[in-house]
């Protein structure tokens, strides 16, 4: 019986008291406000659970992802299996090799790996996209002769009975021919179907793991899985540990090193209500517990707990984390609500699939309504700052000027904002030096230098020797200074705050007060799962700060009764498109560049950037050129598919294939109702910016020495640079960079979302004023990237934090006035 099972079995015998009590069950949780080395201790009958030691032991790693229930019918599953095996069939004819792992990789089909069953569970339980229902219908139709004829046309006809074959019964060559026709079809819904099947099949196949945390493809494609240094670090900790004396002397230092510095400030909600309430009281929060009847269902009028504080902050990312830290340090009681979980350093998996499930919004499965844009957004303690790529670029001066002059926001050319930019960069220890540049960035830099394009170092919140390519899966050692390593640490150290992970705000509470035109915010209601059922609590606060991200903040405001027509509109996504170059490591070591030891998935993710098509000095609306983090799952999703053999051949080149992208400062915009309902239309000007960017990227890759180059267009064309003439090269670059980008033929991605509750100087054009307060509800503030007046054009973390820092100063002044009354 593991520790979690023991906890559950003993939960009924808990009583509450002081640590060291002789009672059968007792509890002590605290943040030692007097500086004492306090931590969580829960005694359950004869079993003692020390949350501090529980995290140190890696106890959270016991929480494996539960298999999803597949509710698809046998007919739907038969179609799904056929589709998945069309993308990844068993291939017997491939380049001869004596490597057994390569042979196994080619011969293992998607269904042999169990991929369709996993996708079936995901469609049944996890996918919340508006087209999920249509997808289920298509799977059923493809199991019928008339449905197959609709989708496949003449390709499903035969001269033999039954003359029209269903999709699962078609031969493989016919199925692949049909799949290719869908990818290039004039009918958008066929291209949507292709994109969905390709995305799900490849992403799941290349990220699924077995009991030994391995994948059938990884050895064959040259991927090591989790960071080897991290695995060695964990093994050393678990095998050697520390002595009792060492633990007493170095307890705090050891804890911070292994599990991170927030362990004293967390309140986990999976314990009985009395224990949670007692924990919150020890942080200084008044709490009342509702003693309902056993079967009573909690609701807004009868919550299980009511917690009082000065400020409640919804979200712990670059906005919420900053404002929580500033308020707590100023002496106010702050409660942070976070929808995602807390991934302590030793509880990180650094595995792509599990990380997306645990640390990304909707498990990383977010896309626009028409599948035109793949969207990645963090959902964990620390928000996007926990899984982003470290870039820390200050708000460009031309953007500050535009926001001030065109949008009437004097804040952005004020001394306060300049001080805020400096303050947040200092807090994150931002610096620009690089000791050893990773594979992708070295190629970007050399290509730019060869072409005479401008290239510069990207400031980062990690040290110069931070050679890590797994930052998109959490920081294993705390050297990347996201909010969970900076501002939230300040919250915890102040003794004035606590963080509640795993809870979702459902409504901002507000009331009408006589003599006031606007309603006044008075707290938040939130829900969480407790013993398998939904529970509801209420936080009563003097001010309320919503910082749950550009995709989630609008839905919360609308659920709370706000009616401003700008809520959810003006969504900007910084659309991204990529090109690739293959740099083989065959030949003598002295001739191989980048160095043979370098791999595409290792090294600092972002250290170099070019502004060759950024137009900073002209319109301000161009594209910057940077590099991504692509582990096998995401690499396979953007890689063109033309056949089951070709995709495997491309994946075999994975560790030496560089990717460089163009990111547009988009003038086009969209709307967001919730993370599951996003519509977005890229403007013509944005498409042209990306085309110019891709043209430069292809030249950069070739100039850096790529043997082979290409884009991600569904046709999958490639060019061997070493074997063509200048004219052939120019023709290829011109053709590939001029292809349309809005017709679902090329994957577009977004890792930055902004503008859905934009800041402005009046309620007709914006949702909040320049202090961050909503026009409709007094005491309700928004502090995330949704307040950006327009798209930013560069990585937004510093700008989000700087705006939140300024908003925090306004909130401190409001709380000071309330306290003095």
N, C-alpha and C positions, 0 to 999 in steps of 0.2 A: 504494500500500500504506500503510494507516494505522499508527499506532504500535503498536496491539495486534496487528495482523497481523505486523509486523516482530518484535515480541517473541516471538510464537509460533514464527515461522520460525527464529529464532536461538537458541531455548531449548536445543537439543541441544548447543550449543558452549560452554556456561557452565562456567567453573571459578571457584573462590572465592579471593579474596585481598584485599589492602588497596587502597583507592582510590588511584589514581595509579600502580599497578603496571603494568609493561610486559607482563604476561601478557595473552593473548588475551581472556579474560573476567575481570572482577573485580567485587567488590561492596563497598560500604560502606553500612551502615545504622546509624544510631545516634541515641540521644537523648544529647546532650552532657551527661553528668552533671556535668561541670565547668563547665557554662555555655557551652560553645563552640557556635557556630552550625552544628550538625551536622544533616544530613538524609540521606535515602536516595539512594544512587547505585548503579545497576546497569549494568555494562558488558556488553553482549552482542555479542561479536565486534567489529564496527566501529560498533555502535550503542550509544549511551549512553542509558539511561533513568534519569532523576532523578525519583524518586517525588514529591518536593517540587514540581519544575517540572511534572511530569506532571499533578498535581492543579491547579496554578496555571493550566495551559493548558486546563483543562477536559477532560482526556483521558478521564475517566470518562464523559463525555457520549457517547463513541463507543459505549458499551455499550447499544445500542438493545434494546428488548424483542423477543425473537424471536417470530415468529408461532407460535401453538400449532397442533399437529397435530390435525386434525378427524377422528376415527375413527367418527363417526356414519354410519349407512347412508344411502343415497339416500332411502329411505322416511322415515326419521327426520328427515332434513334438510328434506324436503318439508313435513312437519307443522310443524317448527320455523319454517320460513320463513312458513308460513301464519299461525301464531300471532303471530309478530313483526309481520307486516304487518297483522294485526288490531289490534294495539296502536297501530302507527304506519303507517297506510295512506297512499298518495298521495292528497292532497286537492286537488280542483280548485275546489271552491266554498268561498270564504272571503272575508273583507272585502277589497274592492278596495284595492289599494295599488300605487304606482308603484315601490316598493322591490323590486329584483330578488332581494335576499337573502331577503326574506319570501316571495316567490313560490316560490323554490327550496326553502325550508324546508318549506312546506306540501306541495309536490309530490314531495318526496323521501321515499319509503317506507323502512322499515327494511331491506328486502332490497336496495333500490337503493344504500343506504349500506354494504352488506356486513355489517350487524349480525348476521344469523343465522349467517354463517360464523364470526365471532368468538365468538359464544355457543357454537357447536358445538365449537370448540377448547377453550373454557373448560370445558364439560361433560366433554369427553374427558380433559383433562389437569389442570385446576386445582380443580374443585369436589370437595370431599371430604365434603360433607354426607351424612348417612345416607340421605337420600331421593334421591340422585343416580341410583341404579339404578332406582328407581321412575319417575323422570322419563324416563329412556330408554325404559322400557316404555310409558309413556303416549304418547310420541312415535310409537312403532311402532303402538300401538293406534289412534291417530287417523288413521293411514294406511289403516285397514281399515274396512269398513262396519259390522261388529259392534262394534268398539271405539268408533267414532263414535256409534253408537246408544246405547251404555252412557253415554258422557259428554255427549251432546247431546240425547238423547231425541227427541221429536217434531220438533224443529227441523231434523233432518237428513232428514226424509221428503219425498218429492216424488211428484207424480202421473205423472211421466215416468220412463222407464227411466234409470238402474238403480233408481229408487224410494228407495233409501237411499244418500245421497252421503257420501263420506268428507269429513272436515273440510277438507282443502285444496281440495276441489272445491265447497264451499258458497259462495254469493254473499257479498260483504263485509257486507251488512246483516245477514244471518243469523249470520255469524261474530261480529260485534260484539254482537248480541243474546245469543248463547250466552256470550260472555265476560262480559257484565254479569250474566248469571244465575249464573255461577260465583262472581263476586265477592260475591254476596249469598245464596249457596246455604245451605240448612240442613245440607248435608253438608260437614264440615270439610275433607275431602280436595279437594273442588272449590275451596274458598276458598284452600287451600294452593297448588293448581295455578295459580290466577289470580295470587296474590301472587308466585309464583316467576317466571312468564312476564313479568309487569309489571316486576318488579325488574330482571331480566336485560336485557330489551329496552331499557327507558328508561335504565338506568345505562350500558350499553355505547353506545347511540346518542349520548347527550349528552356522553360523555367520550372517545370514539374520535377520534383525530387522523390527519390525512393527513401527507404528507411535509413540508409547510410548518408542521406543528404547529398546524393549524387544524381546525375542525369546521364542518360544513355548517349548523349551527343557530346558532352563537354570535353572528354579526352580527345576525341576525334577532331574537334574544331580548335583545339589548343587553348581551352579555357580552364582555369584552375578552380573555379567556384569562389567561395569566400576568400577574402584576403588571407594569404598564408601567414602573414605576421599576426593577424588577429587570432587565427586558430592556435598559433603557438602561444600567444598571450593567454588565451583561455586555458589551454592545456597546462601551462605552468601554474596558473592560479589554482586550478582544481586539483592538480597533483601535489603541489608543494604547500600552498596555503601559507598561514602564519601561525606562530605559536601563540599560546594564550597571553603570555607576557607582552609579545609584540602587538597583539590585538589591543591590549589595554593601553599601550603607549602610543600606537599609531592608528587608532580606530578611525578617526575622522579622515585622516590623510589617505588611509587604505581604501575606505569606502568611496571617497570622492574619485580616486583613481580608477576603481573598478566599476562602480555603478553610476558615477556622476554625482554632481554636487546638490541635486534636488531631493535626495531621499528623505531629508528631514521635513520637507515642506509638502509632501504628498499625503492626501487623505483618500484612501481607496474605499469605494462605495460598496464593495461586495461583502462587507461585514454586517452584522446585525445593526439596526438603527441606533441602539443605545451606545454601541461602541463608536460608531461614526460621529454621533452627537458629542460624546465625551471628548473625542479627538479634536473636534472643531472648537469646543469650549476651551481646551488647553492652548489653542492658538489665539484665544481671546475673543471668539465670536459667540455672542449670545445665541442659543439654540433652544427651540421648543420642539418636543416630539409629540406627534399626534397618536394617542393610544386608541387606535381604531379596533373594531371587532375583527376577528381572525380573517373573515372572508371579505371584508370591506375593500373596495377598489379605490386606490388613491386617485384624486382628481384635483383640479385647480382650487376648488373651494374647500377641499379637505386634504391638503398635502401631508405626506408622512413626516416632513420636517420643515420648520421655518427657521432660516438662518439670517441673522442681522449683521450688516457690515457698512462701512462707509462707501465703498465702491465695489461693484461687481463687474468683472471683465469677462466677456464671452470670447474666448479664443486666446491662444498663448503664443502666436507667431510673432512676426516682426512688428506688428502693430500692437496687439494685446500684451505681448511680453514687455515691450518698452513702457507702456503706460502703467502696467501693473508694478514694475520695478520702481518707477519714479514716484508713484503715489505711496507705495509702502515705505520707501526711504524717507519721504516727507512726513511720515508718522501716522498715516491713515490705514485703517483695516481694509484689506483688499482680498477678495475671493475670486480666484480665476477658475472659470469653467471651461473644460476642454473636451470636445467630442471624441477626439482620438485617445489612444492609450499612451502610457509612458513606456518607452523602450530604454531601459537602463543600458549602460555601455556593454556590460557582460551579457545582456539579454538580446542584443542585436544578433541577427543571423547573418547579415551581409549576403543573403541569398535573394536573388532578384524577385522570385515569385512570392515567397512569404513576406518580404519587405513591402511589396506593393499592396498586399492584402492588409498589412498591419499599419502602414505609415502613410498611405496615399488615399485621397478621397475616392470613395467607392471602389477601393481595391485597384486604383489606377485605370478603371474602366469608365472613363468619362469622354464623351464625344458630342459634337454638335448634332442637332436633329437630323441633318442630312448626311452624317458621317464624314463631312468634309474636313473636320478638324479633330485631331486627337489632342486631349487636354490632360495635363498632369498637374496635380495640386496636392500639397501636403495636408495630412490630417493626423496629427500626433502632437504630443507636448513639444512645443518649439515650432510647430507649424511648418511652413515652407523653409524656414531657416535651418531646420534639422536635416532636410534632405536636398537642399539646393547645392549649387556648384561653386559656392564660395565667392562669386564675383561681388565686389563692393564698389560700385561706380557712383560717385556723387551726381546729384541732379544736374544735367548739363545746363550751362548758363543760358543757352538759347531757349531752353524749355522754361526755366525760371522767368525769363523775360516775357515769353508768350503767356504764361499763366497770370502774370502780373498785368500786362498791358491789355491782352485780349479778353481775359476773364475777370478782371477787376480784383485780383487777389494779391494785395500788397504784401501779404505774408512772405511770398516767395522771393522778394528782393529786400527782405528786412534783415536787420542784424540778428534777430532771434533765429531766423531760419539758417543763417550761416553758422551761428553758434551750435544749432542743433545738428547740422551736418558734421561739424567737427566733433561734437560730443559723442555721437553714435559711432563714428569711425574710431575714436579713441577707445570707447568701450569694447569694440570688437577687435582691437589691436590690428587694424587694417594696415597692410604693407604691400609693396609691389615687387619685392625681390624674388628671384627664382634660382635655386641652386642646381637643379637638374630638371630640364623641361621634359614633359611627357611626350609620347609618340605623336598625337594629333597636333598639339600646339607647336612642337618643333617643326612639323611639316608646314603649318600655317605661316610660321615666322619666316622660314627659309624661302617659301614660295613668294611671299610678299617682298622680301629683300631682293630676290632674283628679278621680280617684275617691276620693282621700284614703287610698289604700293606702300602707303603708310602702315606701320604696325607698331603697336605699343604694348607694354605690360599691363595686365589687368590687376588693379588693386584687389586684395583678397583678405578675408578674415581668418587666415591660416598662415603659419610661418613659412619661411622661404624653403625649408627642407621638407615640406608636407607633400611627399610623393605618394598620393593615395588616389586611386580611381574609384573608390567605393563610397565617396561622400554622399552620393545620391541614395544611399541605404542607411544613413545615420553615421555619426562620427564615433569611431571605436575608441578614441582616446581623449576626446574633448579639445583637441587642438584646433578644430574649426569652431569659431566662436559665434554660434547661433544664439538665440535668446535663452535656450536651456542651459547655456554655459556662461551667460552674462546677466541680462536684465532679470531673468527669473531667479538667478542665484542671489541677486540683490534683494529681491522680494523675500526669499527664504531667510537670508542672513539678518534682515531687518527685524524679524520676529513679528511682523505685522501682516503676514499673508499666508495663504495656503492655496494649493492647486488641487482641483478635483478632476482627475482624468476619467474618461469613459462616460461623460454625461452630455446631453444635448439640450441646448436652450430651445424651448418650444414657444415662448412668448415673453415679450417685454411688458411688464406691468406698468400701468400709468393711471393717474386719477385726475379729475377735474377739481380745480381749486378756485374758490370764489375770488373774483377780482383779477383773475389771470385769463388772458386770451388763449394761451396754449395749455394743453394738458401737461402734467408733471410726471416724469418717470419715477417709479418707486421700487423697481426691482426686476427680477427675472424668475420665471418658472422654468424648471428643467426636469428632464426625465432621464432615467437610466435603468439598466436591467439589474434586478436583484432576485436571486434564486430563481431565475428563469422567467420572471414576470416583470411587467413595467411598473416602475415606481416614479412618483412625482414629488419634487421638493420645491420650495419657494425661497428665494433670497430677497430680503428687504434691504434696500440700499438708498443712500442719499443721492448717488449718481450712478448711471448705468452706461457702460462702454461696450459697444458691439464691435467685435474685431474678428469675426469668424470667416473672413475671406470674401473676395469679390463674387464668388459663385454661391455662397450661402447667406451672406448678410441681407441681400434683398428679400429673400424668402422669409427670414425672421422678422424683418420690419413689416412686411405685408401681413404676416400672421398676427402681428401685434396691433393691427388696425391702422397703420400709417397709409395714407392715400396719395402721397406725392407722386405725380405721374412720371417723374424721372427715376423712381426706384426700379432697378432692374434694366434700365435702358443705358445706352451709350457704352456698352461693353466693348472693351478692346482686348485683343488677345496676343499681340506681337507675333503674327504668323511666321512660321519658320519652314524653310525647305532646304534640303541638303544635297550635296554631291559627294562622291567618294573617289578614293584613289588607292590602288593596290601597290604596296611596296614589299616585294618578296625579300626574304632573308637568305636566299640561296646564294652561293658564291663564297669567296674568301671573306673573312671577318673584316678586313680592312676596307673592302668595297661596299659592304652592306651599310645602308643608311635609311632611316634611323637605325641606331645600333641594334644588333640582333637580339639583345636582351629586352628591348622595349616592345611593349604590346599595346594595342589600341585601347585597352580597357584599364591601363595602369597610368599612374602619374597624375599630377594636378589636372583637374578637369578643364579649368579655364585659366590660362596664364597669358594668352596672347589675343589681340583683337586688331582688326583693321577697319578703318572708317572710310575706305576708298570710295564707297558709294553711299555714305551716310548723309551727305548734303547738310552737315551741321552748319556750314557757313551760308547756305542758300535757303531752301524752304524749311529745312529742319526735319523733313519727312523723307528719309531714304532708308537704307538698311545697313546694319553693322554686320561684320563677318567674324564668327567665333567658332568654337568647337564644342561638341556635345559629349555626354557620358552615355555610351551604348554598350550594355552587356548583352548576352546572346538573345534574350527575349525581345528587347526593343530593337536591336540590330536586325533581327529577322523580320520584324513587323514593317520596317521601312524599306527593306531590301526587295527589289523587284522579283516577282515570281513569274516564270514562264513555263516551268515544268518541275516535276519532283526531283529530277536529276540536277537540273540547273541550280535550284535553290540550295541543294546540299553542296554543290561545287562552290557556290558563293560563300556558304557558311564555313567551308574548310579554309577560306582565306581570312576569316574573321580577325585573328590577332594581328594581322599586318594590313588591314584595310582601314585607312584613315577616313574620317568624316569631317567635313567642314560645312557650316550652315550660314545662310543669310537670314537675318531677323529684321523684319520691317517695323518701322514706327507707323502703325496703321491709322489711316484716316477713315477707313470703313469701320462699322460698328455692328453690334448685335444686341440681343436682349437675353436676359436670364431670369427665368421664373424659379428655378431651383437647379442644383447640379445635374438633375436628370432632364431638364428642359432648357436647352441652350440653342439659340438660333444666331447665326453669324453670316454676314455677307461681306466678303473682302472687296474693297474698292478697286477700280481699274488702276489707279495710281499705285496702290499697294502691290498689285500683281506685277506692275512694271518695275517697281523697286526690287522685288524678289528676283525677277528675270535678270536684271542688271547684276544683282548679287551672285546668282548662280554662274553667270558668264565669267565673272571674276574668280569665283571659287574653282571652276574647271581649269582656268589658266594657272592659278596658284598651285593646284595639285600637280599639274604637268611640269611647271617650273621647278617644283621641289624634287622631281625625279620619279614620279609615279610611273609604273610600267603600264598600268591600265586605269582608265577613268570612266565615269559614267554618272548618271543621275538616278533618281528613284522613279522615273516614269514607268508605267506598266509595261511598255514595250521592252524594257530591259536592255537597251542598246549599250554596248561597251566599245571602247576604242583602245587598242594597244598603241600607246604613244610612241614606243620605240620603233614601230614598224610602219609608220605612215609618213606621208609627206606633209610639208607645212600647209598646203592647200587642203588636204584631207582633214588635218587637225582643225583648221579654221572652220571648215564646213560643219564638222561634228559639233564644235562649240556653239556655233550660231544656231544650228537646228535644235540642239538639246536645251539651250537657254531661252529659246523663243516659244517653247511648248506652253499651251495654256495650263494654268494652275488651279482653276476653279471648277474643273469638270470631273473631279474625282479620279483623275488618271495619275496624279502624283500625290503622295501623302503629305499633308500639312500638319504641323504640330504646334502646340502652345504650352509653354511652361510659365507664362506670365499672364495673369488676368487682372484687369483694372477698369475703373471708371463706372461701375454699375450703380454707385450712389454718389455721384460726383459732387465736388465742392464748387461753390459759386457765390455770387453776390446777391442772388435773389431766389425765391422759392419757385419761380416759374421755370428756371433753367437748371436748378440743382437740388440736391437733397440735404446738404449740410452747409453751414456757413464756414468762414475760414478759421473758426475756433474748433471745428469738428462737430458742433452741436446741430442736431436736426432742426429744420425749420418748424416742424409740427409739434415736437414734444420737448419741453424744457427738461434739462438734466439728462438727456439721452444723446450720447456721442457715438460717432463712428470713427474707427481708427485702424483702417486697413487700406489695401490698395484700391478698394472700391471708390475712395474719395478722389482719386486722380481726376483732374479736369479733362485731360486728354490722355492718349497713349504717351508713354514716357520715351521710348526709343532705345533704352538701355536696361540692363538688369535692375529691378526695382527695389531690392532690399534696403539699400541705404535711404532712398527717398521715402519708403514706407516708414522706416524707423524715425527719420527726421520729422515727418509730419506728425507722427504719434507723440514724439517728444514735445513738439509745440502744443499739441492738443492737451498733453498732460499738464503743461504749465497753466493752461486755462482751467482745467479741472481742479488743480490744487488751489487756485484762487477761489473757485466756487466753494470748495469744501472748507476753506479757511473762513469764508464769510458765514457759512452755515454753522461752523463750530463756535464762532464768536457771538452768535445770537443768543 
